Amino acid sequence: HAFTLLERKGLNTVQTRGPFHQNLHDAIYHVAEAHFRVCWKVVGRVDKLEGLRSESPEQLQELAREIVDKLASSQAVDAIDLQPEDRRDQTLCNSILWNRDVLRYIDLYEATRTGDVGIMEATLPHLAFRFAGGRNSNYLTEILELLQCLQHDWPPTLCDFVRRRCWLVNMTGCPRNFLPLDKRQEYNIKSLKVTDRVQGPNASWDLLKARSPAIPMLQAVSGCSRYSTAVVRETHLTDLRRWTREGLR
């Protein structure tokens, strides 16, 4: 199990509190990085990734297509399933399934961060099948109703409004800073209850109301100060990258 090799504890059970989601996200990204490093070496027929530096951009693009077609697609899985049972490489099949699914995950995550609502909408049918397979009936119903509205019920102007105004928000105007609306609201709740909460004997709703206009500026100053200081921060991300290079490469 990749998480065991990476010494990532607490990821086998879903948790709603703590840094579980971020830890799982980091682990998924770095296991994916390890998988596709190997894919590049296999398809490029090299022992080290440095051997691909001599390839032209067109050749690298062709190798990337070959990786997707042969090592990260449903067609590749179907080709293995068509083989006699005693000749099927189940380990390879599982790796292809992982590659295919994790590419979809990364695609959706990056589309969300960059504000590409077109890719997000194109992912909806895939999410519907995934929720159906996982018996997540409530999520499946939400996806199907949204697809029905976008493709049949709503007028084009309403569809465009929903895509542009109801899915993502960017509070900074900077690239790659888009957030889903519900996640942004969670940040607001944390700000009110934890980060910028009023406390002490004079704490009241009136005091919070008086301070609220200054909270966005305080958050901006805090963020600027945090990233302007030269502090080296060791995170799980650092550990995972080291393990990727030394253990899974």
C-alpha positions in Angstrom: 0.0 0.0 0.0 1.5 3.3 -1.1 0.3 5.2 2.1 2.1 2.5 4.2 5.3 3.0 2.3 5.0 6.7 2.7 4.4 6.3 6.4 1.2 8.2 6.2 -1.0 7.3 9.2 -4.7 7.9 9.6 -5.6 7.9 5.9 -7.4 4.6 5.9 -10.4 6.0 7.8 -12.3 9.0 6.6 -12.3 11.8 9.2 -14.3 15.1 9.2 -12.0 16.9 11.6 -8.4 17.9 11.5 -6.1 18.0 8.5 -7.3 14.7 7.0 -8.5 16.1 3.7 -5.3 18.0 3.1 -3.1 15.1 4.1 -5.1 12.8 1.8 -4.9 15.3 -1.1 -1.1 15.6 -0.7 -0.7 11.8 -0.6 -2.8 11.4 -3.7 -0.7 14.0 -5.6 2.6 12.4 -4.6 1.6 8.8 -5.3 0.4 10.1 -8.7 3.8 11.8 -9.2 5.6 8.6 -8.5 3.3 6.6 -10.8 3.8 9.0 -13.7 7.6 9.2 -13.2 7.6 5.5 -13.8 5.3 5.8 -16.8 7.6 8.3 -18.5 10.5 6.0 -18.0 8.6 3.0 -19.4 7.2 4.8 -22.4 10.4 6.7 -23.1 12.5 3.6 -22.7 15.0 5.3 -20.4 16.5 4.4 -17.1 16.3 7.9 -15.7 14.1 10.9 -16.5 17.2 12.9 -17.5 17.3 10.7 -20.6 14.2 12.5 -22.0 15.9 15.9 -22.1 17.1 15.3 -25.7 13.5 14.7 -26.9 11.8 17.5 -28.9 8.5 19.0 -27.6 6.6 17.2 -30.3 8.1 13.9 -29.2 7.4 14.5 -25.5 3.8 15.3 -26.5 3.5 12.0 -28.3 4.9 10.2 -25.3 2.4 11.9 -23.1 -0.4 10.7 -25.4 1.0 7.2 -25.3 1.0 7.3 -21.5 -2.6 8.2 -21.4 -3.7 5.7 -24.1 -1.7 2.7 -22.8 -1.2 3.4 -19.1 -4.1 5.6 -17.9 -7.3 4.9 -19.9 -10.4 2.7 -19.8 -9.4 1.3 -23.1 -6.1 0.0 -21.7 -8.1 -1.7 -18.8 -10.5 -3.3 -21.4 -7.6 -4.6 -23.4 -6.3 -6.4 -20.3 -9.8 -7.8 -19.5 -10.0 -9.3 -23.0 -6.9 -11.4 -22.4 -7.2 -15.0 -21.0 -7.6 -15.0 -17.2 -4.3 -16.8 -16.7 -2.4 -14.1 -18.7 -3.9 -11.0 -17.1 -1.5 -8.7 -15.2 -3.7 -7.6 -12.3 -1.0 -5.4 -10.9 -0.7 -3.5 -14.1 -4.5 -3.3 -14.4 -4.7 -1.8 -10.9 -2.0 0.7 -11.7 -3.8 1.8 -14.9 -7.0 2.2 -13.0 -5.3 4.4 -10.4 -3.6 6.5 -13.2 -6.9 7.0 -15.0 -8.9 8.0 -11.9 -6.2 10.2 -10.4 -5.9 12.1 -13.7 -9.6 12.9 -13.4 -9.1 14.1 -9.8 -6.1 16.3 -10.7 -7.9 17.7 -13.7 -10.9 18.7 -11.6 -8.8 20.1 -8.8 -6.7 22.2 -11.2 -9.8 23.4 -13.1 -11.3 24.5 -9.8 -8.1 26.5 -8.8 -7.8 28.2 -12.1 -11.5 28.9 -12.6 -12.0 26.7 -15.6 -15.8 26.0 -15.3 -15.8 24.4 -18.7 -13.7 21.5 -17.5 -15.7 21.4 -14.3 -18.9 21.0 -16.2 -17.4 18.3 -18.5 -16.4 16.3 -15.4 -20.0 16.1 -14.1 -20.9 12.9 -16.1 -17.8 11.2 -14.7 -18.8 12.2 -11.2 -22.3 10.9 -11.8 -20.9 7.4 -12.6 -18.6 7.5 -9.7 -21.3 8.4 -7.2 -23.6 5.7 -8.7 -20.8 3.1 -8.3 -20.2 4.2 -4.8 -23.9 4.2 -3.9 -23.8 7.9 -3.0 -27.4 8.4 -4.1 -27.8 12.0 -2.7 -24.8 13.3 -4.6 -25.8 11.3 -7.7 -29.3 13.0 -7.6 -27.7 16.5 -7.3 -25.4 15.8 -10.3 -28.2 14.5 -12.5 -30.5 17.4 -11.6 -27.7 19.9 -12.4 -27.0 18.2 -15.8 -30.7 18.2 -16.6 -31.0 21.9 -15.8 -27.8 22.9 -17.7 -28.6 20.8 -20.8 -32.4 21.0 -21.1 -34.3 23.1 -18.6 -32.5 26.4 -18.1 -32.2 29.2 -20.7 -28.6 29.9 -21.9 -28.4 33.2 -19.9 -29.2 31.4 -16.6 -26.8 28.6 -17.4 -24.0 31.1 -18.0 -24.9 32.9 -14.8 -24.7 29.7 -12.7 -21.3 28.8 -14.3 -19.8 32.2 -13.7 -21.3 33.2 -10.4 -22.5 30.2 -8.4 -19.6 27.7 -8.5 -16.4 29.5 -7.7 -15.2 32.7 -6.1 -11.8 34.5 -6.2 -11.3 36.9 -3.3 -7.9 38.1 -4.5 -8.2 38.5 -8.3 -4.9 36.5 -8.6 -4.5 33.4 -10.8 -5.0 30.0 -9.2 -6.9 31.5 -6.3 -10.4 30.3 -7.0 -12.3 28.5 -4.4 -15.6 26.6 -4.3 -18.2 28.8 -2.6 -18.8 26.3 0.2 -15.1 26.1 1.0 -14.9 29.9 1.0 -17.8 30.0 3.4 -15.9 27.5 5.7 -13.1 30.0 5.8 -15.5 32.7 6.8 -16.9 30.6 9.6 -13.4 29.8 10.9 -12.6 33.5 10.8 -15.7 34.4 12.9 -15.3 31.5 15.4 -11.5 31.2 15.7 -9.1 33.5 13.9 -10.8 36.9 14.2 -13.3 36.1 17.0 -14.1 38.7 19.7 -13.2 37.6 23.2 -12.9 38.9 26.7 -15.4 40.5 29.1 -16.6 43.0 26.4 -17.2 40.4 23.7 -20.6 40.9 22.1 -22.3 40.9 18.7 -22.0 44.7 18.6 -18.3 44.5 19.0 -18.0 41.9 16.3 -20.1 44.2 14.0 -17.8 47.1 14.7 -14.7 45.1 13.9 -16.0 43.2 10.9 -15.2 45.9 8.3 -11.5 45.7 9.3 -11.2 41.9 9.1 -10.5 41.6 5.4 -7.6 44.1 5.8 -6.3 42.3 8.8 -6.3 39.0 6.9 -4.5 40.6 4.0 -1.8 42.0 6.2 -1.4 38.7 8.0 -1.1 36.8 4.7 1.5 39.3 3.4 3.6 39.1 6.6 3.5 35.3 6.5 4.8 35.0 3.0 7.3 37.9 3.2 9.3 36.3 6.0 12.0 33.9 5.0 10.9 31.0 7.1 11.6 27.4 6.0 8.5 25.4 6.8 8.8 21.6 7.0 5.5 20.0 6.0 4.1 16.6 5.0 4.6 17.8 1.4 8.4 17.9 2.0 8.3 14.4 3.5 6.3 13.0 0.6 8.5 14.5 -2.0 11.6 13.0 -0.3 9.9 9.6 -0.2 8.8 9.9 -3.8 12.4 10.4 -4.9 14.1 8.0 -2.6 11.5 5.3 -2.0 9.0 5.1 -4.9 11.1 6.3 -7.9 
